Amino acid sequence: MISTWGRTAVRALRGQSAPVTYGLMAVCCLLFVIGPASGLNPAYGTGDALLAAQRAYFARWGVVPVELFGGAPRAALTPATALFVHGSWVHLLGNMLFLCVFGAMAEERMGHVEFALFYLGCGYLALLGYSAANAESAQTLVGASGAISAVLGAFLFLFPNARVTSLFPFLFFLPLRFPAWVVLPFWATLQWMAAGRAAQGPGVAYLAHLVGFSLGFVYAWVRHGRTSRVKPPAQAPEGEQQP
């Protein structure tokens, strides 16, 4: 059975309609590989030298809330630069997987320029929101999670009935397909619960995920509420089954 969602996903995965999504992925991957966090660039050395280089790299390009709100001259740019910096292979690959799966369809619906501005703007505001809530923290924050969470929020509004394959630990990691309106609110609830448990101090930036998700959903609602929400066709084209 070929559905509207399936055809859209195939077009996106062929790279015909999501140059911004794949460009963002390429930049993040390239910067990670040539930077110290990957451990692949011999210019940063090994052992203690590599660890020192990683700390300096994250401090330079990541967000440090106490500096951001303390008036450091370059700190205002760090919520933008931090979107392209990742702390580990797991961090990078997890974010890129989510961006690939959800970003391509969102970009196709929004348009390339709008999607690029949406991604950067919401990502910046997500990190800014997290920093405002942890203004005394000296812990460095890096990663595209806030921007990608905004993509998830927009996707939820634009494609609420799109089927998403998910793995749930309490269901023995069976790959099950649910509508986006089930999966993404469930994901957001987990972020909210985790943010509450992390209230004693910053760790994983769950609050940035929630801020980004909320911004993305509200943006799509306000900007695309009347014209861009996709509905299944009343009749399937000839030779296809109704989804």
C-alpha positions as CSV (number, residue, x, y, z in Angstrom):
1,M,0.0,0.0,0.0
2,I,1.4,3.4,-1.0
3,S,0.1,6.3,1.2
4,T,0.5,10.1,0.9
5,W,3.0,9.9,3.8
6,G,5.0,7.2,2.1
7,R,5.3,9.0,-1.2
8,T,6.4,12.2,0.6
9,A,9.0,10.4,2.6
10,V,10.4,8.7,-0.4
11,R,10.8,12.0,-2.3
12,A,12.5,13.5,0.7
13,L,14.9,10.6,1.2
14,R,16.0,10.8,-2.4
15,G,17.3,14.3,-1.6
16,Q,15.0,16.0,-4.2
17,S,13.2,18.3,-1.7
18,A,15.2,18.8,1.4
19,P,18.6,20.5,0.6
20,V,18.5,22.5,3.8
21,T,18.0,19.4,6.0
22,Y,20.8,17.5,4.4
23,G,23.0,20.5,4.3
24,L,22.6,21.0,8.1
25,M,23.4,17.3,8.6
26,A,26.5,17.6,6.4
27,V,27.8,20.6,8.3
28,C,27.2,19.1,11.7
29,C,28.9,15.8,10.7
30,L,31.9,17.6,9.0
31,L,32.5,19.9,12.0
32,F,32.3,17.0,14.4
33,V,34.8,14.9,12.4
34,I,37.4,17.6,12.1
35,G,36.9,18.8,15.7
36,P,38.4,17.4,18.8
37,A,35.2,15.5,20.0
38,S,35.4,12.9,17.4
39,G,39.0,11.9,18.3
40,L,39.8,11.5,14.6
41,N,41.9,14.7,14.1
42,P,45.5,14.0,15.1
43,A,46.1,17.8,15.4
44,Y,44.4,17.7,18.8
45,G,46.7,15.0,20.2
46,T,45.7,12.3,22.5
47,G,45.1,11.7,26.2
48,D,45.2,14.8,28.4
49,A,46.0,17.0,25.5
50,L,42.8,15.8,23.6
51,L,40.7,16.3,26.7
52,A,42.0,19.9,27.2
53,A,41.3,20.6,23.5
54,Q,37.8,19.3,23.8
55,R,37.1,21.5,26.9
56,A,38.4,24.5,25.2
57,Y,36.5,23.8,22.0
58,F,33.2,23.4,23.8
59,A,33.8,26.5,25.9
60,R,34.5,28.6,22.8
61,W,31.6,27.5,20.7
62,G,29.0,26.2,23.2
63,V,26.6,28.1,25.5
64,V,27.7,28.9,29.0
65,P,24.7,30.5,30.7
66,V,26.6,32.5,33.3
67,E,28.6,34.1,30.5
68,L,25.6,34.6,28.2
69,F,23.8,36.7,30.9
70,G,27.0,38.1,32.4
71,G,27.7,40.4,29.4
72,A,30.6,38.5,27.8
73,P,31.0,40.2,24.3
74,R,30.9,37.0,22.1
75,A,28.5,35.1,24.3
76,A,25.4,36.4,22.4
77,L,26.5,34.3,19.3
78,T,27.0,31.0,21.2
79,P,23.3,29.9,21.0
80,A,23.8,29.8,17.2
81,T,27.2,28.2,17.1
82,A,26.3,25.6,19.7
83,L,23.7,24.2,17.3
84,F,26.5,22.8,15.1
85,V,28.6,21.3,17.9
86,H,28.1,17.8,19.4
87,G,29.8,16.2,22.3
88,S,30.0,12.5,21.2
89,W,29.3,10.1,18.3
90,V,26.1,9.0,20.1
91,H,25.0,12.7,20.5
92,L,25.7,13.4,16.9
93,L,24.1,10.3,15.3
94,G,21.0,10.5,17.5
95,N,20.3,14.1,16.5
96,M,21.0,13.5,12.8
97,L,18.7,10.6,12.8
98,F,15.8,12.7,14.1
99,L,16.7,15.6,11.7
100,C,16.7,13.2,8.7
101,V,13.4,11.5,9.6
102,F,11.4,14.6,10.5
103,G,13.2,17.5,8.9
104,A,12.8,16.5,5.3
105,M,9.0,16.5,5.3
106,A,8.8,19.7,7.4
107,E,11.2,21.4,5.0
108,E,9.2,20.3,2.0
109,R,6.0,21.7,3.5
110,M,7.5,25.0,4.7
111,G,9.9,25.7,1.9
112,H,13.7,25.8,2.0
113,V,14.3,29.4,3.1
114,E,11.6,29.4,5.7
115,F,12.7,26.1,7.1
116,A,16.3,27.3,7.4
117,L,15.3,30.4,9.3
118,F,12.8,28.4,11.4
119,Y,15.5,25.9,12.4
120,L,18.1,28.5,13.3
121,G,15.7,30.8,15.1
122,C,13.9,28.2,17.2
123,G,17.2,26.5,18.0
124,Y,18.7,29.8,19.2
125,L,15.6,30.6,21.3
126,A,15.5,27.0,22.8
127,L,19.1,27.4,24.0
128,L,18.4,30.9,25.2
129,G,15.4,29.7,27.2
130,Y,17.4,26.9,28.8
131,S,20.2,29.4,29.7
132,A,17.7,31.8,31.2
133,A,16.4,29.1,33.5
134,N,19.9,28.2,34.5
135,A,21.5,31.6,34.5
136,E,24.0,30.8,37.2
137,S,25.3,27.7,35.6
138,A,28.9,27.5,34.2
139,Q,28.2,24.1,32.5
140,T,28.7,24.3,28.7
141,L,25.7,23.3,26.5
142,V,26.2,22.1,22.9
143,G,24.1,20.3,20.3
144,A,21.2,20.7,17.9
145,S,18.6,19.1,20.1
146,G,16.6,22.4,20.7
147,A,16.3,23.1,17.0
148,I,15.4,19.5,16.2
149,S,12.8,19.5,18.9
150,A,11.3,22.5,17.2
151,V,11.2,20.4,14.0
152,L,9.3,17.7,15.9
153,G,6.8,20.2,17.2
154,A,6.2,21.6,13.7
155,F,5.9,18.1,12.3
156,L,3.3,17.2,14.9
157,F,1.1,20.1,13.7
158,L,1.7,19.7,10.0
159,F,1.5,15.9,9.8
160,P,-0.5,14.7,12.9
161,N,-1.5,11.4,11.2
162,A,1.8,10.5,9.7
163,R,2.9,7.0,10.8
164,V,6.1,7.0,12.8
165,T,8.0,3.7,13.6
166,S,8.9,3.7,17.2
167,L,10.8,1.5,19.7
168,F,9.5,1.4,23.3
169,P,11.6,-0.2,26.0
170,F,8.6,-1.4,28.0
171,L,7.3,-3.2,24.8
172,F,10.6,-5.1,24.4
173,F,11.8,-2.6,21.7
174,L,9.4,-4.0,19.1
175,P,9.2,-1.7,16.1
176,L,5.6,-0.4,16.1
177,R,4.0,2.3,14.0
178,F,1.9,4.9,15.6
179,P,0.5,8.3,14.3
180,A,2.6,11.3,15.1
181,W,-0.1,12.7,17.4
182,V,0.6,9.7,19.7
183,V,4.4,9.4,19.4
184,L,5.4,13.1,19.6
185,P,3.3,14.2,22.6
186,F,4.5,11.0,24.4
187,W,8.1,12.0,23.6
188,A,7.4,15.6,24.9
189,T,5.9,14.2,28.1
190,L,9.1,12.2,28.7
191,Q,11.2,15.3,28.2
192,W,9.0,17.2,30.7
193,M,9.3,14.4,33.3
194,A,13.1,14.3,32.8
195,A,13.4,18.1,33.1
196,G,11.6,17.9,36.5
197,R,14.0,15.2,37.7
198,A,17.0,17.3,36.5
199,A,15.8,20.4,38.4
200,Q,18.7,20.1,40.9
201,G,21.2,21.1,38.2
202,P,21.7,21.1,34.5
203,G,22.7,18.0,32.7
204,V,21.0,16.9,29.5
205,A,19.1,20.0,28.3
206,Y,15.6,18.6,28.6
207,L,14.2,22.1,29.1
208,A,15.8,23.2,25.8
209,H,13.9,20.3,24.1
210,L,10.6,21.4,25.6
211,V,11.1,25.0,24.7
212,G,12.1,24.0,21.1
213,F,9.2,21.6,20.8
214,S,6.7,24.2,22.0
215,L,8.1,26.9,19.7
216,G,8.0,24.6,16.7
217,F,4.4,23.6,17.3
218,V,3.2,27.2,17.9
219,Y,5.1,28.5,14.9
220,A,3.5,25.9,12.6
221,W,0.1,26.6,14.1
222,V,0.3,30.4,13.6
223,R,2.1,30.3,10.2
224,H,0.6,27.3,8.5
225,G,-2.6,26.7,10.4
226,R,-5.0,27.4,7.5
227,T,-3.0,26.4,4.4
228,S,-0.3,23.8,5.0
229,R,-1.8,21.1,7.1
230,V,-1.9,18.0,4.9
231,K,-5.0,15.8,4.8
232,P,-5.4,12.3,3.3
233,P,-7.1,12.5,-0.1
234,A,-10.8,11.6,-0.2
235,Q,-10.2,9.1,-3.0
236,A,-7.0,7.2,-3.7
237,P,-5.6,7.6,-7.2
238,E,-6.3,4.8,-9.7
239,G,-4.2,1.7,-9.0
240,E,-3.6,2.6,-5.3
241,Q,-5.4,1.6,-2.2
242,Q,-7.0,4.1,0.2
243,P,-4.5,4.7,3.1
